[in-house]
Amino acid sequence: MMVNQIIDCPEKPTLSSATAGSLEPGSITLPICQEVVDHTILVREDEIGDAMRLCHKKTGLKIEGSAGAAIAGWIKDKKRVGAKRKSCVVVCGGNIDDALW
């Protein structure tokens, strides 16, 4: 479902703080997303945490929650479309408090 307007929703605590919050009125984000996003994937907090730990286990990288959300979405989508489809995840963001580890 594509949304044609910015919807203000209450925020809850999340590991993915970089993806929390609303868009400013007049922001270019919504028009760009409407043009390039094919579908969205909803991930839970535990899936974000699991993805962050998996990345650390496999690569040694400590990534922040927004990167964990991207990996969690990729894992979920991989299960939906099958493992044979080529894909990638751009992982950026290592700005994480060591206390979370």
Chimera marker file (.cmm) of the C-alpha trace (Angstrom):
<marker_set name="trace">
<marker id="1" x="0.000" y="0.000" z="0.000" r="1" g="1" b="0" radius="0.5"/>
<marker id="2" x="1.457" y="3.358" z="-1.006" r="1" g="1" b="0" radius="0.5"/>
<marker id="3" x="0.580" y="6.317" z="1.163" r="1" g="1" b="0" radius="0.5"/>
<marker id="4" x="-0.025" y="9.616" z="-0.606" r="1" g="1" b="0" radius="0.5"/>
<marker id="5" x="0.496" y="11.799" z="2.432" r="1" g="1" b="0" radius="0.5"/>
<marker id="6" x="2.659" y="12.112" z="5.509" r="1" g="1" b="0" radius="0.5"/>
<marker id="7" x="0.941" y="10.482" z="8.488" r="1" g="1" b="0" radius="0.5"/>
<marker id="8" x="1.983" y="11.524" z="11.981" r="1" g="1" b="0" radius="0.5"/>
<marker id="9" x="2.190" y="8.475" z="14.249" r="1" g="1" b="0" radius="0.5"/>
<marker id="10" x="3.206" y="8.223" z="17.901" r="1" g="1" b="0" radius="0.5"/>
<marker id="11" x="6.812" y="7.114" z="18.366" r="1" g="1" b="0" radius="0.5"/>
<marker id="12" x="7.888" y="4.215" z="20.515" r="1" g="1" b="0" radius="0.5"/>
<marker id="13" x="11.391" y="3.310" z="21.702" r="1" g="1" b="0" radius="0.5"/>
<marker id="14" x="13.321" y="1.473" z="18.989" r="1" g="1" b="0" radius="0.5"/>
<marker id="15" x="16.782" y="0.164" z="18.199" r="1" g="1" b="0" radius="0.5"/>
<marker id="16" x="16.339" y="1.883" z="14.838" r="1" g="1" b="0" radius="0.5"/>
<marker id="17" x="16.273" y="5.461" z="16.113" r="1" g="1" b="0" radius="0.5"/>
<marker id="18" x="17.480" y="6.843" z="12.760" r="1" g="1" b="0" radius="0.5"/>
<marker id="19" x="14.251" y="5.650" z="11.129" r="1" g="1" b="0" radius="0.5"/>
<marker id="20" x="11.976" y="6.966" z="13.883" r="1" g="1" b="0" radius="0.5"/>
<marker id="21" x="10.210" y="10.274" z="13.704" r="1" g="1" b="0" radius="0.5"/>
<marker id="22" x="8.139" y="12.132" z="11.213" r="1" g="1" b="0" radius="0.5"/>
<marker id="23" x="8.947" y="13.881" z="7.959" r="1" g="1" b="0" radius="0.5"/>
<marker id="24" x="8.919" y="17.637" z="7.809" r="1" g="1" b="0" radius="0.5"/>
<marker id="25" x="6.197" y="19.202" z="5.647" r="1" g="1" b="0" radius="0.5"/>
<marker id="26" x="7.606" y="19.826" z="2.170" r="1" g="1" b="0" radius="0.5"/>
<marker id="27" x="10.277" y="17.140" z="2.595" r="1" g="1" b="0" radius="0.5"/>
<marker id="28" x="11.445" y="15.463" z="-0.624" r="1" g="1" b="0" radius="0.5"/>
<marker id="29" x="11.411" y="12.039" z="1.047" r="1" g="1" b="0" radius="0.5"/>
<marker id="30" x="7.798" y="11.081" z="0.304" r="1" g="1" b="0" radius="0.5"/>
<marker id="31" x="7.876" y="11.966" z="-3.433" r="1" g="1" b="0" radius="0.5"/>
<marker id="32" x="11.143" y="10.055" z="-3.889" r="1" g="1" b="0" radius="0.5"/>
<marker id="33" x="9.763" y="7.010" z="-2.059" r="1" g="1" b="0" radius="0.5"/>
<marker id="34" x="6.581" y="7.122" z="-4.123" r="1" g="1" b="0" radius="0.5"/>
<marker id="35" x="8.713" y="7.000" z="-7.251" r="1" g="1" b="0" radius="0.5"/>
<marker id="36" x="11.227" y="4.288" z="-6.349" r="1" g="1" b="0" radius="0.5"/>
<marker id="37" x="9.781" y="2.013" z="-3.625" r="1" g="1" b="0" radius="0.5"/>
<marker id="38" x="8.120" y="-1.158" z="-4.926" r="1" g="1" b="0" radius="0.5"/>
<marker id="39" x="7.053" y="-2.582" z="-1.576" r="1" g="1" b="0" radius="0.5"/>
<marker id="40" x="7.778" y="-2.231" z="2.111" r="1" g="1" b="0" radius="0.5"/>
<marker id="41" x="8.632" y="-4.802" z="4.735" r="1" g="1" b="0" radius="0.5"/>
<marker id="42" x="7.639" y="-4.420" z="8.376" r="1" g="1" b="0" radius="0.5"/>
<marker id="43" x="10.189" y="-5.750" z="10.877" r="1" g="1" b="0" radius="0.5"/>
<marker id="44" x="9.855" y="-6.206" z="14.629" r="1" g="1" b="0" radius="0.5"/>
<marker id="45" x="12.329" y="-4.998" z="17.249" r="1" g="1" b="0" radius="0.5"/>
<marker id="46" x="13.513" y="-8.548" z="17.953" r="1" g="1" b="0" radius="0.5"/>
<marker id="47" x="14.222" y="-9.041" z="14.238" r="1" g="1" b="0" radius="0.5"/>
<marker id="48" x="16.284" y="-5.835" z="14.179" r="1" g="1" b="0" radius="0.5"/>
<marker id="49" x="18.295" y="-7.008" z="17.192" r="1" g="1" b="0" radius="0.5"/>
<marker id="50" x="18.780" y="-10.465" z="15.684" r="1" g="1" b="0" radius="0.5"/>
<marker id="51" x="20.020" y="-8.903" z="12.425" r="1" g="1" b="0" radius="0.5"/>
<marker id="52" x="22.473" y="-6.654" z="14.304" r="1" g="1" b="0" radius="0.5"/>
<marker id="53" x="23.861" y="-9.668" z="16.170" r="1" g="1" b="0" radius="0.5"/>
<marker id="54" x="24.041" y="-11.743" z="12.984" r="1" g="1" b="0" radius="0.5"/>
<marker id="55" x="25.998" y="-9.007" z="11.218" r="1" g="1" b="0" radius="0.5"/>
<marker id="56" x="28.409" y="-8.783" z="14.150" r="1" g="1" b="0" radius="0.5"/>
<marker id="57" x="28.825" y="-12.558" z="14.265" r="1" g="1" b="0" radius="0.5"/>
<marker id="58" x="29.445" y="-12.877" z="10.509" r="1" g="1" b="0" radius="0.5"/>
<marker id="59" x="31.533" y="-9.725" z="9.910" r="1" g="1" b="0" radius="0.5"/>
<marker id="60" x="32.645" y="-8.361" z="13.275" r="1" g="1" b="0" radius="0.5"/>
<marker id="61" x="30.847" y="-5.075" z="12.514" r="1" g="1" b="0" radius="0.5"/>
<marker id="62" x="28.786" y="-3.387" z="15.217" r="1" g="1" b="0" radius="0.5"/>
<marker id="63" x="25.993" y="-1.729" z="13.265" r="1" g="1" b="0" radius="0.5"/>
<marker id="64" x="23.274" y="0.608" z="14.433" r="1" g="1" b="0" radius="0.5"/>
<marker id="65" x="19.590" y="-0.289" z="14.462" r="1" g="1" b="0" radius="0.5"/>
<marker id="66" x="18.684" y="1.340" z="11.141" r="1" g="1" b="0" radius="0.5"/>
<marker id="67" x="21.233" y="-0.880" z="9.383" r="1" g="1" b="0" radius="0.5"/>
<marker id="68" x="19.851" y="-3.807" z="11.393" r="1" g="1" b="0" radius="0.5"/>
<marker id="69" x="16.351" y="-2.922" z="10.140" r="1" g="1" b="0" radius="0.5"/>
<marker id="70" x="17.600" y="-3.063" z="6.547" r="1" g="1" b="0" radius="0.5"/>
<marker id="71" x="19.200" y="-6.479" z="7.102" r="1" g="1" b="0" radius="0.5"/>
<marker id="72" x="16.107" y="-7.761" z="8.924" r="1" g="1" b="0" radius="0.5"/>
<marker id="73" x="13.958" y="-6.670" z="5.983" r="1" g="1" b="0" radius="0.5"/>
<marker id="74" x="16.328" y="-8.385" z="3.551" r="1" g="1" b="0" radius="0.5"/>
<marker id="75" x="16.156" y="-11.628" z="5.553" r="1" g="1" b="0" radius="0.5"/>
<marker id="76" x="12.365" y="-11.486" z="5.604" r="1" g="1" b="0" radius="0.5"/>
<marker id="77" x="12.173" y="-10.683" z="1.878" r="1" g="1" b="0" radius="0.5"/>
<marker id="78" x="14.645" y="-13.472" z="1.079" r="1" g="1" b="0" radius="0.5"/>
<marker id="79" x="12.262" y="-15.911" z="2.754" r="1" g="1" b="0" radius="0.5"/>
<marker id="80" x="9.346" y="-14.453" z="0.750" r="1" g="1" b="0" radius="0.5"/>
<marker id="81" x="10.929" y="-14.461" z="-2.725" r="1" g="1" b="0" radius="0.5"/>
<marker id="82" x="13.387" y="-17.305" z="-2.350" r="1" g="1" b="0" radius="0.5"/>
<marker id="83" x="17.119" y="-17.526" z="-1.873" r="1" g="1" b="0" radius="0.5"/>
<marker id="84" x="17.976" y="-17.736" z="-5.593" r="1" g="1" b="0" radius="0.5"/>
<marker id="85" x="17.120" y="-14.096" z="-6.308" r="1" g="1" b="0" radius="0.5"/>
<marker id="86" x="20.168" y="-11.814" z="-6.309" r="1" g="1" b="0" radius="0.5"/>
<marker id="87" x="19.983" y="-8.924" z="-3.892" r="1" g="1" b="0" radius="0.5"/>
<marker id="88" x="22.112" y="-6.728" z="-1.690" r="1" g="1" b="0" radius="0.5"/>
<marker id="89" x="21.768" y="-4.545" z="1.363" r="1" g="1" b="0" radius="0.5"/>
<marker id="90" x="23.665" y="-1.299" z="1.741" r="1" g="1" b="0" radius="0.5"/>
<marker id="91" x="24.749" y="-1.303" z="5.368" r="1" g="1" b="0" radius="0.5"/>
<marker id="92" x="25.868" y="1.999" z="6.764" r="1" g="1" b="0" radius="0.5"/>
<marker id="93" x="25.789" y="3.282" z="10.277" r="1" g="1" b="0" radius="0.5"/>
<marker id="94" x="28.111" y="2.151" z="12.992" r="1" g="1" b="0" radius="0.5"/>
<marker id="95" x="27.040" y="4.879" z="15.374" r="1" g="1" b="0" radius="0.5"/>
<marker id="96" x="25.917" y="2.631" z="18.201" r="1" g="1" b="0" radius="0.5"/>
<marker id="97" x="26.391" y="2.980" z="21.918" r="1" g="1" b="0" radius="0.5"/>
<marker id="98" x="28.653" y="0.200" z="23.201" r="1" g="1" b="0" radius="0.5"/>
<marker id="99" x="26.284" y="-0.125" z="26.179" r="1" g="1" b="0" radius="0.5"/>
<marker id="100" x="23.777" y="-1.765" z="23.815" r="1" g="1" b="0" radius="0.5"/>
<marker id="101" x="26.208" y="-4.606" z="23.196" r="1" g="1" b="0" radius="0.5"/>
<link id1="1" id2="2" r="1" g="1" b="0" radius="0.2"/>
<link id1="2" id2="3" r="1" g="1" b="0" radius="0.2"/>
<link id1="3" id2="4" r="1" g="1" b="0" radius="0.2"/>
<link id1="4" id2="5" r="1" g="1" b="0" radius="0.2"/>
<link id1="5" id2="6" r="1" g="1" b="0" radius="0.2"/>
<link id1="6" id2="7" r="1" g="1" b="0" radius="0.2"/>
<link id1="7" id2="8" r="1" g="1" b="0" radius="0.2"/>
<link id1="8" id2="9" r="1" g="1" b="0" radius="0.2"/>
<link id1="9" id2="10" r="1" g="1" b="0" radius="0.2"/>
<link id1="10" id2="11" r="1" g="1" b="0" radius="0.2"/>
<link id1="11" id2="12" r="1" g="1" b="0" radius="0.2"/>
<link id1="12" id2="13" r="1" g="1" b="0" radius="0.2"/>
<link id1="13" id2="14" r="1" g="1" b="0" radius="0.2"/>
<link id1="14" id2="15" r="1" g="1" b="0" radius="0.2"/>
<link id1="15" id2="16" r="1" g="1" b="0" radius="0.2"/>
<link id1="16" id2="17" r="1" g="1" b="0" radius="0.2"/>
<link id1="17" id2="18" r="1" g="1" b="0" radius="0.2"/>
<link id1="18" id2="19" r="1" g="1" b="0" radius="0.2"/>
<link id1="19" id2="20" r="1" g="1" b="0" radius="0.2"/>
<link id1="20" id2="21" r="1" g="1" b="0" radius="0.2"/>
<link id1="21" id2="22" r="1" g="1" b="0" radius="0.2"/>
<link id1="22" id2="23" r="1" g="1" b="0" radius="0.2"/>
<link id1="23" id2="24" r="1" g="1" b="0" radius="0.2"/>
<link id1="24" id2="25" r="1" g="1" b="0" radius="0.2"/>
<link id1="25" id2="26" r="1" g="1" b="0" radius="0.2"/>
<link id1="26" id2="27" r="1" g="1" b="0" radius="0.2"/>
<link id1="27" id2="28" r="1" g="1" b="0" radius="0.2"/>
<link id1="28" id2="29" r="1" g="1" b="0" radius="0.2"/>
<link id1="29" id2="30" r="1" g="1" b="0" radius="0.2"/>
<link id1="30" id2="31" r="1" g="1" b="0" radius="0.2"/>
<link id1="31" id2="32" r="1" g="1" b="0" radius="0.2"/>
<link id1="32" id2="33" r="1" g="1" b="0" radius="0.2"/>
<link id1="33" id2="34" r="1" g="1" b="0" radius="0.2"/>
<link id1="34" id2="35" r="1" g="1" b="0" radius="0.2"/>
<link id1="35" id2="36" r="1" g="1" b="0" radius="0.2"/>
<link id1="36" id2="37" r="1" g="1" b="0" radius="0.2"/>
<link id1="37" id2="38" r="1" g="1" b="0" radius="0.2"/>
<link id1="38" id2="39" r="1" g="1" b="0" radius="0.2"/>
<link id1="39" id2="40" r="1" g="1" b="0" radius="0.2"/>
<link id1="40" id2="41" r="1" g="1" b="0" radius="0.2"/>
<link id1="41" id2="42" r="1" g="1" b="0" radius="0.2"/>
<link id1="42" id2="43" r="1" g="1" b="0" radius="0.2"/>
<link id1="43" id2="44" r="1" g="1" b="0" radius="0.2"/>
<link id1="44" id2="45" r="1" g="1" b="0" radius="0.2"/>
<link id1="45" id2="46" r="1" g="1" b="0" radius="0.2"/>
<link id1="46" id2="47" r="1" g="1" b="0" radius="0.2"/>
<link id1="47" id2="48" r="1" g="1" b="0" radius="0.2"/>
<link id1="48" id2="49" r="1" g="1" b="0" radius="0.2"/>
<link id1="49" id2="50" r="1" g="1" b="0" radius="0.2"/>
<link id1="50" id2="51" r="1" g="1" b="0" radius="0.2"/>
<link id1="51" id2="52" r="1" g="1" b="0" radius="0.2"/>
<link id1="52" id2="53" r="1" g="1" b="0" radius="0.2"/>
<link id1="53" id2="54" r="1" g="1" b="0" radius="0.2"/>
<link id1="54" id2="55" r="1" g="1" b="0" radius="0.2"/>
<link id1="55" id2="56" r="1" g="1" b="0" radius="0.2"/>
<link id1="56" id2="57" r="1" g="1" b="0" radius="0.2"/>
<link id1="57" id2="58" r="1" g="1" b="0" radius="0.2"/>
<link id1="58" id2="59" r="1" g="1" b="0" radius="0.2"/>
<link id1="59" id2="60" r="1" g="1" b="0" radius="0.2"/>
<link id1="60" id2="61" r="1" g="1" b="0" radius="0.2"/>
<link id1="61" id2="62" r="1" g="1" b="0" radius="0.2"/>
<link id1="62" id2="63" r="1" g="1" b="0" radius="0.2"/>
<link id1="63" id2="64" r="1" g="1" b="0" radius="0.2"/>
<link id1="64" id2="65" r="1" g="1" b="0" radius="0.2"/>
<link id1="65" id2="66" r="1" g="1" b="0" radius="0.2"/>
<link id1="66" id2="67" r="1" g="1" b="0" radius="0.2"/>
<link id1="67" id2="68" r="1" g="1" b="0" radius="0.2"/>
<link id1="68" id2="69" r="1" g="1" b="0" radius="0.2"/>
<link id1="69" id2="70" r="1" g="1" b="0" radius="0.2"/>
<link id1="70" id2="71" r="1" g="1" b="0" radius="0.2"/>
<link id1="71" id2="72" r="1" g="1" b="0" radius="0.2"/>
<link id1="72" id2="73" r="1" g="1" b="0" radius="0.2"/>
<link id1="73" id2="74" r="1" g="1" b="0" radius="0.2"/>
<link id1="74" id2="75" r="1" g="1" b="0" radius="0.2"/>
<link id1="75" id2="76" r="1" g="1" b="0" radius="0.2"/>
<link id1="76" id2="77" r="1" g="1" b="0" radius="0.2"/>
<link id1="77" id2="78" r="1" g="1" b="0" radius="0.2"/>
<link id1="78" id2="79" r="1" g="1" b="0" radius="0.2"/>
<link id1="79" id2="80" r="1" g="1" b="0" radius="0.2"/>
<link id1="80" id2="81" r="1" g="1" b="0" radius="0.2"/>
<link id1="81" id2="82" r="1" g="1" b="0" radius="0.2"/>
<link id1="82" id2="83" r="1" g="1" b="0" radius="0.2"/>
<link id1="83" id2="84" r="1" g="1" b="0" radius="0.2"/>
<link id1="84" id2="85" r="1" g="1" b="0" radius="0.2"/>
<link id1="85" id2="86" r="1" g="1" b="0" radius="0.2"/>
<link id1="86" id2="87" r="1" g="1" b="0" radius="0.2"/>
<link id1="87" id2="88" r="1" g="1" b="0" radius="0.2"/>
<link id1="88" id2="89" r="1" g="1" b="0" radius="0.2"/>
<link id1="89" id2="90" r="1" g="1" b="0" radius="0.2"/>
<link id1="90" id2="91" r="1" g="1" b="0" radius="0.2"/>
<link id1="91" id2="92" r="1" g="1" b="0" radius="0.2"/>
<link id1="92" id2="93" r="1" g="1" b="0" radius="0.2"/>
<link id1="93" id2="94" r="1" g="1" b="0" radius="0.2"/>
<link id1="94" id2="95" r="1" g="1" b="0" radius="0.2"/>
<link id1="95" id2="96" r="1" g="1" b="0" radius="0.2"/>
<link id1="96" id2="97" r="1" g="1" b="0" radius="0.2"/>
<link id1="97" id2="98" r="1" g="1" b="0" radius="0.2"/>
<link id1="98" id2="99" r="1" g="1" b="0" radius="0.2"/>
<link id1="99" id2="100" r="1" g="1" b="0" radius="0.2"/>
<link id1="100" id2="101" r="1" g="1" b="0" radius="0.2"/>
</marker_set>
